[in-house]
Amino acid sequence: MKKIILLLEMFILSVCAMALSIDGDMVVDNMGNKVEMKEYKKMIVIDPAAVEIIYLLGREENIEAIADTSTTKIWPAEKTSKLPSIGNITKPSIEKVVYHQPDLVILNPMVAGFSKVLTERNIPYLVNSASNFDEILNSVRVYGVLTGNKGKGETVAREYEGKLADLKGDIQKNPLNLKGAFLFSTSPMMAFNSKSLPGEVFRLLGIENIADNLPGGRPIISSEFIVATNPDVLLGAMNISRKEDILNSNPIVKETKAGKTGNIAIVESDRILRPTPRIIEAVEDLYRELSRES
């Protein structure tokens, strides 16, 4: 019985775990890293999503420096482009981090290994890794606390919770009834599965993700599979910049429902792949576009 109770507790913990959460007087990420729950005024933010959230909260003065991205801008670009840089997001400079003497570093999951050198120098850090809408909105509240603006964090989170509820209501009234894939690349053709943010977007829109039962985090979609599933819609992001790249990637694509109806579109990666509340507005735009075409 004790083993059953322990397993049940572990299951509940795994289900309820959030990307960032408040535990007593500590802020905890889902990797177990902890920092004191207080305002941090010299933050180095090596995660674009966290940068955007802090700007949404109007607390950019708490950002000491950020990391550059290779292919996309960080909103609001006219302001973030002027911030000091500690290097690229995939290869931050520990020398530059130390130079700025931060009181907190926010890491992107891609560079979670950078935490080792921060630990060696007693620099506190958290990893920002929200993977669904609830985690994104919860992280807004947490960053409100970390930037000394808890009230604003609550206000912004509730505003976007309202937008999300309205969008869900619209989708329920007028479902898309589509199936398709959210593509990561065209050569080879690879798609996001349901455990990714694009997978969450499909789930919200009620679009059946044809890549769900394929192996791997970004499974390869074969010509045979495209023929068998005949997707209604194909969306592209990340390594795909033009819808023609999807349409011309394989002759079979033009024979699908998506190809014949022109239900092929490119979604800005910084809006749809970055876990900030702005993704909700991107999904609103996507729903309107697909509603017109379906």
C-alpha positions in Angstrom: 0.0 0.0 0.0 2.9 2.4 0.8 4.4 1.8 -2.6 1.1 2.5 -4.3 0.7 5.7 -2.3 4.3 6.7 -3.2 3.7 6.0 -6.9 0.5 8.0 -6.8 2.2 11.0 -5.2 4.9 10.8 -7.8 2.3 10.7 -10.6 0.5 13.7 -9.1 3.7 15.6 -8.8 4.7 14.9 -12.4 1.3 16.1 -13.6 1.2 19.2 -11.5 4.8 20.2 -12.1 5.1 23.6 -13.8 8.0 25.1 -15.7 8.3 27.7 -12.9 6.5 27.6 -9.6 6.6 29.2 -6.1 7.3 26.8 -3.2 7.2 28.6 0.1 9.7 31.4 -0.2 11.5 29.9 -3.2 11.0 30.0 -7.0 11.6 26.5 -8.5 12.0 25.4 -12.1 11.0 21.9 -13.3 14.6 20.8 -13.2 14.7 21.4 -9.4 16.8 24.6 -9.5 15.8 27.1 -6.8 16.3 30.8 -6.0 14.9 33.0 -3.3 11.5 34.6 -4.1 12.4 38.3 -4.3 13.0 41.0 -6.9 16.1 40.6 -9.0 17.4 43.9 -10.5 20.4 42.7 -12.5 19.1 39.8 -14.5 20.9 38.2 -17.4 18.3 36.6 -19.6 19.6 33.9 -21.9 16.1 32.9 -22.9 14.2 35.0 -25.5 10.8 34.0 -24.1 11.7 35.3 -20.7 13.0 38.6 -22.2 9.6 39.1 -24.0 7.6 38.3 -20.8 9.7 40.8 -18.8 9.0 43.5 -21.4 5.3 42.6 -21.3 5.5 43.3 -17.6 7.1 46.7 -18.2 10.2 45.7 -16.1 12.9 45.8 -18.8 15.0 47.9 -16.4 15.6 44.7 -14.4 17.4 43.2 -17.4 21.2 43.7 -17.3 22.0 41.8 -20.6 20.6 39.2 -22.9 21.8 36.6 -25.5 21.5 37.0 -29.2 19.5 34.7 -31.5 20.8 33.6 -34.9 17.6 33.6 -37.0 14.8 35.5 -35.2 14.4 38.7 -33.4 13.4 39.2 -29.8 10.2 41.3 -29.3 10.2 44.3 -29.0 13.1 44.3 -31.4 13.6 48.0 -31.4 14.4 47.9 -27.7 15.9 44.5 -27.2 18.4 45.1 -30.0 20.0 47.8 -27.9 20.6 45.6 -24.8 24.1 44.4 -23.9 24.8 40.9 -25.2 26.7 38.1 -23.5 27.0 36.1 -26.7 24.8 33.8 -28.7 21.9 31.9 -27.1 23.6 28.6 -27.9 27.0 29.7 -26.8 26.9 32.3 -24.1 30.2 33.8 -22.7 30.8 33.1 -19.0 33.4 35.9 -19.0 30.7 38.4 -20.1 28.2 37.0 -17.6 30.7 37.4 -14.8 31.5 40.9 -16.0 27.9 42.0 -15.6 27.7 40.6 -12.0 24.1 39.4 -12.3 21.9 38.6 -9.3 20.0 36.0 -11.4 20.5 34.2 -14.8 17.5 32.8 -16.8 18.6 30.0 -19.1 17.0 28.5 -22.2 16.7 24.7 -22.1 19.1 24.5 -25.0 21.9 25.7 -22.8 20.9 24.1 -19.5 24.4 22.7 -19.4 25.7 26.2 -18.9 24.4 25.9 -15.4 27.5 24.0 -14.3 29.8 27.1 -14.8 27.2 29.3 -13.1 27.1 26.9 -10.1 30.9 27.0 -9.9 30.8 30.8 -9.5 27.8 30.8 -7.1 25.6 32.6 -9.6 21.9 31.8 -9.1 19.9 30.7 -12.1 16.6 29.2 -13.3 15.8 27.4 -16.6 12.7 28.7 -18.4 11.0 25.8 -20.2 7.3 26.3 -20.5 5.7 23.8 -22.9 2.0 24.5 -22.8 -0.4 27.5 -22.3 -0.9 26.9 -18.6 2.8 26.9 -18.0 3.3 30.0 -20.1 0.7 32.0 -18.2 1.9 30.7 -14.8 5.5 31.9 -15.7 4.1 35.4 -16.3 3.0 35.4 -12.7 6.3 34.1 -11.5 8.3 36.7 -13.5 6.0 39.3 -12.0 7.4 38.3 -8.6 11.0 38.0 -9.8 10.9 41.5 -11.2 9.1 43.1 -8.3 5.8 43.6 -10.1 3.5 40.8 -8.8 0.4 42.8 -9.5 1.3 43.4 -13.2 2.1 39.8 -13.5 -1.3 38.8 -12.3 -3.0 41.4 -14.6 -1.1 40.3 -17.7 -1.8 36.6 -17.0 -5.5 37.2 -16.5 -5.7 39.3 -19.7 -4.3 36.5 -21.8 -6.3 33.9 -19.9 -9.3 35.8 -21.1 -8.1 35.9 -24.7 -7.4 32.1 -24.5 -10.9 31.5 -23.2 -12.5 33.6 -25.9 -10.5 31.7 -28.6 -11.5 28.3 -27.2 -15.2 29.5 -27.3 -14.9 30.6 -30.9 -13.3 27.3 -31.9 -16.0 25.4 -30.1 -18.7 27.3 -32.0 -16.9 27.0 -35.3 -14.5 24.0 -35.3 -12.0 23.7 -38.2 -12.4 19.9 -38.5 -9.0 19.6 -40.2 -6.0 17.3 -40.0 -2.5 18.3 -40.9 1.1 18.7 -39.9 3.2 21.5 -38.5 6.5 21.2 -40.3 10.0 21.9 -39.0 11.8 21.3 -42.2 11.1 20.2 -45.8 14.4 18.4 -46.7 13.8 15.9 -45.2 10.1 16.7 -44.3 10.0 16.7 -40.5 7.0 17.7 -38.3 6.5 18.6 -34.7 4.8 16.0 -32.5 2.0 16.6 -30.0 4.5 17.2 -27.1 5.8 20.4 -28.7 4.4 23.9 -28.6 3.2 23.6 -32.2 1.5 20.4 -31.0 -0.2 22.4 -28.3 -1.4 24.8 -31.0 -2.9 22.1 -33.1 -4.6 20.6 -30.0 -6.1 24.0 -29.2 -7.3 24.5 -32.8 -8.7 21.1 -32.9 -6.5 20.1 -35.8 -5.7 16.4 -35.9 -1.9 16.1 -35.9 -0.9 13.4 -38.4 2.6 13.2 -36.9 1.3 12.1 -33.5 1.8 8.4 -34.0 5.2 8.6 -35.7 8.4 7.9 -33.7 10.6 10.7 -32.5 10.2 14.3 -31.3 10.4 15.6 -34.9 9.4 12.6 -37.0 10.2 12.4 -40.7 7.1 12.3 -42.9 7.5 10.0 -45.9 5.8 10.3 -49.3 3.8 7.2 -48.5 2.6 8.7 -45.3 1.5 11.9 -46.9 -0.5 9.9 -49.5 -2.1 7.8 -46.8 -3.0 10.7 -44.5 -3.9 13.3 -47.2 -3.6 16.4 -44.9 -6.0 19.3 -45.1 -3.4 21.8 -43.9 0.4 22.1 -43.8 2.0 24.8 -41.7 5.7 25.6 -41.7 8.0 27.3 -39.2 11.7 27.3 -38.1 13.7 26.2 -41.1 10.9 27.0 -43.6 10.6 30.6 -44.8 8.2 30.3 -47.8 5.1 28.3 -48.4 6.4 27.5 -51.9 9.2 25.5 -50.1 6.5 23.2 -48.7 4.5 23.0 -51.9 7.6 22.2 -54.0 9.3 19.9 -51.5 7.7 16.8 -52.9 5.4 16.4 -55.9 3.0 14.4 -53.7 2.3 17.6 -51.7 0.5 19.2 -54.6 -1.9 16.2 -54.7 -3.0 16.5 -51.1 -6.0 18.4 -50.0 -3.7 21.0 -48.5 -1.9 21.4 -51.9 -5.1 21.5 -54.0 -6.8 24.1 -51.7 -3.8 26.2 -51.0 -4.1 25.5 -47.3 -0.4 25.9 -46.8 1.1 28.7 -44.7 4.2 29.9 -42.9 3.9 31.0 -39.3 6.5 33.3 -37.7 8.8 31.1 -35.6 9.3 33.8 -32.9 5.5 33.9 -32.3 4.6 30.3 -32.5 7.6 28.5 -31.0 8.5 30.9 -28.2 6.6 30.2 -24.9 5.3 33.7 -24.3 1.7 35.0 -24.1 2.2 36.3 -27.6 1.7 32.8 -28.9 -2.0 33.1 -28.0 -2.3 36.1 -30.4 -0.5 34.1 -33.1 -3.0 31.3 -32.7 -5.9 33.8 -32.9 -4.5 35.0 -36.3 -3.9 31.5 -37.5 -7.5 30.4 -36.5 -9.0 33.4 -38.5 -6.9 32.5 -41.5 -7.7 28.8 -41.5 -11.4 29.6 -40.8 -11.5 31.7 -44.0 -9.9 29.0 -46.1 -11.6 25.9 -44.7 
